[in-house]
Amino acid sequence: MLEKIHIFHTNDLHSHFKYWPRMQNYVNAQRAQYAALGETSFLVDVGDHLDRSNIYTDATIGKGNVKLLNDAGYDVVTIGNNEGITLSHEELFHLYDDALFEVVVANVNASKGQNPMWLKPYVVLTTKNDTKIAVTAATAMFEIYYKELQWQIDDARSSLIRLTHQLRKEVDIVVCLSHLGITEDELLAEECPEIDVIFGSHTHHTLPNGKFINGVLLTGGGKFGQYTGHLAIEYDRKTREIVEKKDTLIHNKDLPIVENENEFLLTLEEEGKRLLDKPVFSTEKMYNKEWFHYSQLSHLFAQAIIEKSGADCALFNAGIFLEGLPKGTVTALDLHKIFPHPINLCTIELSVSEIKEIFQQSKNEEWPNMELKGLGFRGVVFGKMLTYGFAMNEERQLLINGKIADNERTYKLVTLDLFTFGYFYPSFKYAKKKYILPDFLRNIMLDYGQSFFKR
C-alpha cells in the first residue's frame, strides 16, 4: 500500500515577514486538505528565520519569531547562524523556552554545563500509518564565534553521517535540515546516500524542483520568504521503500492576498518600535553621516570602538551608518536605525608592513559604490573605507597616531568582522584576531554614548 507524506519547508526568512500571512494561510489550507484525505503533513524551517536587523526581532530578542513559528504550526526547526551567533549564550539558551515545536541541531552543544532543554540531535516523527521519519539537522560551522559564545560546534558532515547510520536501522525515512549551504549538501549526499532528503539553506540557493545527487533529493528555497517548499513522498509500506520523492517551490508573492496582511506587518513594526523607543543618552548637537567622506558620526564611532577594544587604530566602511545621530534625546530605536547590521567588532594583530598593505588596499576605487549583500551588512552602499589612527607620510613610512611606527612590533587594529572572512583583505583571514562578542555596533555606540555625553 502506498502512503503519501507531505513536508512543507521554509528557509532563510531573515525576518522578512511580507508574505508570512499568505504562506501561513496557504500551508494551513493545504494541510487541512491532506488531513481530510488521510495523508500526513509536516512543516519545517531550515534556519535563519530570525534576523536582528529587523526591529521586531531585535526588540523581542528573537522570541517574537518563535511566537510566529508557534502560530503557524511548525513541527520542527533548526538553527542558522543568525540564531546561533547573533544572540548571547543566555539569549540562545532561552530562545525556544516557549516553543511548541521541536528544535533539532546535531553539531552544537553547550561548552560548559547542561544543554538547553530544546536542543536535540534528531527527532522521530510518526505518520498516521505509523511510518517513522527521523529528522536530523546541522548548522554552519562558525567555530570561533560559537567558541566565544560558549558553545561547542562539531564537524557537521561527520556528525550527520554518524547519526544517519544509527537512525537508518530504527526508522523508515531519514531527512536532514541542513543550514550548511549547497556545496556541503552536495558533499553530504555523495558521502551518505542513506539520507533520503536534504532540506537546504544558508547559501540562499533556489532549486525549483529539487536536485538529485547519489539518489538523495536536495532542496533549496531561496531567501527572504520568496518561496514555500513542498516535498511529496510516496512510501510503499509493504516493501518499506520510497517509491517517489519530489519537491516543488511555491512563489509566495503569487499566493492569494490575505485580509489585514498589511496590518499584520504594521503591528509587528509598531511593537518593535514600542519596545525599543527608550531613551539611552542625550546629545547637544546632531552628528551627521556621510557615505563617501569622513563625518562627525564616523569620528565618534571610531573613538567608541577604539576605546571598547583597546586597539591602536581602526578601519571601517562609511556605509555602516544608515542615518545620522540626532540632536537631543537618543533612543535604542535611533541606534537600531543607524546600525541595523548584525555585525561585531574584531581586533587583529598586524605588522607594520601588513598595515601598510591594508592602507593601500583601502583606497580601492570600486568599493565605495558597491552594493554589498551579506556578511551581516544591511546597508545601501559600501561607502568609503575610513582609517583612524594610521596613515602614511611622504616617505612611505607608517604613522600610528601621528608617530612613526616601530617596525619591530605589532599593532592592534579594530575593524568589523565582515572584513575578516578574506573577501576584502585576504591577510585578515589568517592573522591573529579576537572577536568582541556578543555586542553589535549599536550596543557599543550605546555604551560609549552613555559615558561620553556625561563627560
N, C-alpha and C positions, 0 to 999 in steps of 0.2 A: 504494500500500500504506500502510495506517495503522500508525503506530508509537505505542505507549503509553509515556509517560515519567512518572515519579513523582518529586516533590521533597517530602520531609518537612522541616518547618521549625519552629524554636523561637525564642522571643524574650523578652527581659526576665526571665530567670530570677532575676536578683539573688541568686544563691547560695541559692535555696530548693530544697533537694535532696529534699524529702519524697517526691515522685513520680518522681524521676530513675530509679530501678531499673525501675519499671513502664514508663516511656516508652522506656527503652533496650531492654528486652525486647520490647516491642510493635513498635518500629521494626525491630529486627533480624529478628523473625519475618516481618514484612510484606515486608521487602526480600528475604529468602530466598525467599519465595513468588513474588515478582515475578521474581526471577532464574531460578527454575525454569521460569517461563513465557516466558523470553527477553526480559523487559521490564527496562529500565534504571531504577535509582532512585538518588537522591542525598539527602544530609542536610545542612541548612544551619542556621546560627544567626545571628540578626539583631542581636546586640549586647546589652550589659548582662548577659552571662552571669554575670559576677562582681559581687560587692558586698562591700566591705571591712567592712561591719557584721557579716558572718559570720566567726566565729573561724577556721575552716579557711582561708577565702580570705585573710584578713588575715595569718595566720601564714605562709602559703606565698607571699604577695605575688602571688596570682593564678595561680601555676604549678600549684596543685592543681586549679584549674578546667580548665587546659589538659590535664592528665592525664585528667580525666573526659571531656573532649571527644575526646581520642585514643581512650580505651577504648570510647566509644560509636560510633566510626567516622564522625565528621563529615567531610564533604568540603570545605566552605567555610564560613568565618565572617567577620563584620565586627566592628568595634569600636563600642561605645556610649560614652557619656560616662563610664560607670563604669570602663571600660578606659582611656579616653583622658585623663581629667583627675583621677583619684584615685590615679594612680601617678606617681612621679617620671619624668623623661625617661629615665633609665637603666633604671628598672624596666620601663617600657613597651617600651623598645628591645629588652630581652631576654626579654619575657614569653613570646613564642612561639618561643624558640630550639629547643624540643623538640617543636614541633607537628608532627603527622603529617597535617595538613590545610592548605589554602590560607587565607591571610588577605587580604581584599580591602577596600580603602578608597581611593576616588579623590580625596578632597579633603583629605588630610593628608600632609604631608612634613616632614622634619627642617628646622628653620630654618637650621642650620649643619651642614656635613659630610654624611656619607652617610646615606641611609635604612637602617633595619634590613632585613636580607635578606628577611624575611617580607612586607614591605609591597608590595602590588601594586595597581594601579588596577582591574584586572579579571583574570579567568582564563577560559579556554575549556574547558568540559567536553565530552567526546565520548561519545555513547551507543554501544551495541553495533552499531547500524546506521550509525555514523559521522555522526549528526546532531550539529551543533556548537551548544552552548549557551554564550553569553557571560554571565558573572556579574559585574556591576558592583556598587558599593556606595558609600555616603557616610554620614557621621555628623554629628550635630547640631553647630552652629557656636557653641561656647562660645569665642569668639575671644580674649577677654582671658586666659582660663585657658590655652589652648593656647600663646599667645604667651609667657606667663610660664614655661611648661614647655618652651620652646624647640622648639615645633612650629609650622609654618605651616599654617593651615587656610584653604582656599579656598571660594568660594561653591559650595554643594553642588549646587544645581539646574543651574547653568550647566556645572559640571564633568561632571555625568551626561549632560546633553543633548549636549554636545560629544563625549563618549566613545561614546554610543549611536549617533550619526550615523556615527562612524568604524567601529564594530563591525558595524553593520547590513549593511555590504557584505561582511563576512567570515564571518558565521555565519548559522545558521538561526533561532535563538531568542535573544532578549535578556531577561534577568531582572535585577532590581535588589534588593539587600539594603539597605533604607532605614532607618537609625536617625535619622529626621528628624521623625517624627510624622505623624499623619493629615492635617493641613492641608497640609503640604508635599507629601505623597504625592499628594493630590488636584491640587495645582497642577502638579506634575511630570507627572501623567497628562494634564492638559489641554494642556500645552505640548509633550509628547513622546509621541505615540501610537505611536512606533516601539518603545517598551518593551512587551514582552508581559505581564510580571507584575512588580508591585512588592510585595515582601515587607515588610510594615510593622512598626514597633515604636516605642519611645520614649515614646509617649503612652498606652501600655497599652490601646489600643482593642481591642475584640473584634468581629470580623466573621465570624459563624458560617459563612457561605457565600461569603465574599469580597464584593467590591463592584466593579461595572464603571463606569469613568469614561473616556469617549472611547475605548472599546474596550480599555482597559488594565484588567487584573484586579488589584485591591488586596486584600491580606490583612492580618489583624491577629489575633494570638493571645493577647491579654490580658497577664497578668503572673504572675510567681512560680511558673512551671511548671504553671499551670492547664490548659493545652492543648498538644497537639501538632497542628500543621497538616499537611495532606496535599493537595498540589497534584497533580492528574492532568491530563496534557496528551495529546491525540490529535493527532498530527502526520502530515500527508499528505506522504510523501517524494517523490511524483511531482510534485505542484504546489508543493511547498515552502511549505506553509501550515499554520497551526494550525487544525484543524477544530473542536476543543473544548478549553476550559480551565476547570476548576472546582476550587474549594478547599473543603475541609471541616475542621472542628475536632474533634479527639477529646478528650473530657474525661478527663484523666489519672487523676483520682480513681476513675473508673469502670473503669479497666483492671484486669486480674487482679492480685491481690496477689502480690508476688514473695517467694520464700523468703529469709529473712535481710535483708529491706529495712530493718528497724529496726536490725539490727546494722551495716548499711552506714552509716546516719546516725550511729550512736554512734561508729563508727570514725573518721569524719571529725571529729566533735566532739572526741574524745579526742586525736587527732593535733594539732588546733589548740591545745587546752589544753596539751599537752605542749610544743609549740614556744614558746608564749607564757608559760608558767609559770616565768619567770626573774625573780629579784629585781632591782628597779631603784632603790629607795630605802627608807628606813625612817622611820616616824613615831613620835612619843611619845604620840599620842592619836588618837582617831577624829575625823574631820571629817564631820559629818552633812550630809545633803542634804535640802532642802525644795523642794517644787514650787510652793508658794503663798506663800513667805516668803523672806527672805534667810537664809543659812545659813553655817556655818563653811566649808563647801566652796565656796560662791559667793564668799566673801571671798578665799579662797586662789586661786581660779581668776581672779578679777579682777586680783589682783596679778600673776599669771603672764602674762596676756595684755597688760596694760599694759606690763610690763617687756619682753616679747617685741617689741611693736610700737612702743614709744616714744610711745604716744598720751597725750593729756591726760586722757582719760576713757574709760569702757567701757559697753557696753549689750549685754545678752543675756537670754535667757529661762531661767527656773529649770528648765524641763522637760528641759534637756540633760543633767542629772545623773540617771542611772538608778539609781545606788547611791551610798552614802557612801564616803569614803576610809577604809580600815580602819586600826586601830592596829597598829603593828609593821611587819613586812616587807610591802612593796607590790610586786606583780609587774606585768609588762606585761599579763598576763591581767586583773588587777584594773582596770587603767586602760581596757582594752577594754570591760569590763562597764559601767564608769561612762560612757564616751564611745564608744559603738559607731558613732556617726554619721560618714559621710564628709563632714565639714564643715571648711572652712578659715576662717581669720580674714581680715578686710578692714579697712583703715583708710580713713576718709572725712574729707575736709576740709570743715568746715561753718562758717557764720557764726553769730553769737550768736542771731540771730532763727531760724535753722534749727534750732539745738539746742533752743531754747525750744519750737518746734513739735514736735520729736521727744519732748521730755519730756512734753508734754500727750498726744500720741498713745499713749505707752506706758502710759497709765492706762486704756486700753480694757478695760472690764469683761468683754467677751466672749472675749477672748483666752485667759486662764488655763485655762479648761476645754476649750478647743478640742482636738480630736484631730487634730493636724496630720499629713498624709500627704505625703511627697515633699519636695523641696528639700533632700535629704540628711538630713532629720530622721528618726531611728529610735527616737524615744521613745514615751511613752504619751500624755501630755498636754503642751500647750504650756507651761503654767506662767506664773507672774508675770513680767512684764518687770522686770529688775533694772538699776538705773542706778548707776554708780560714778564718782565724780569730778565729777559735775554735779548741780545741784539749783536750785530757785527759792526766793528769800526772800519775805517777806510783801509786799514792794513789787514783786513780779514781776520782780525782777532775777535774771539768771542768775549762779549761783555756779559757778566752776570750781575744784575743790579748795579750797573754803571762801572763795575771794576773788571779788569782783565781777568779772565778765568784761569784757574790753576790747572794746567794740563795733566797734573799727576793725580787729580782727584775726580770723583764722580759727583754729579749734581742730581738733585731730585726735581723732576718735572711733574706737575699735576695737570691732568688732562681728563677728557671724557672717555668712558670705557669704550665707546664706539670706535675710537681710534686704535684700540689695542688688538683688534682682530686681524690686522695685517693688510687691510684693503688700502688705506691711505698711507700709512707709514709701516712698511714691512719690518723695519728693525724693532718696532714696538712688540711684535708678536713674541719674540724670544728674549726680550730684555727682562731683567728682574723687576717685578712690579707687585703692587699691593692694591687691591680693590677696597674702596671705602663703602661698606655695605652696612645696613640696607638703605641709607639715606639717598633720596633723589636730589636733584639740583634745587628743587623748590624747598625741600626741608633744610638744606644747607643755607639757602638765602634767608629762610625764616629765622633760623638760629642766629645768623650773623646780624640780620636786621634788628633783632630784639636787643642785642648788645650794642651795636654801632649807633643806633638812633637814640640811645640813652646817654651816650658819651657827651 
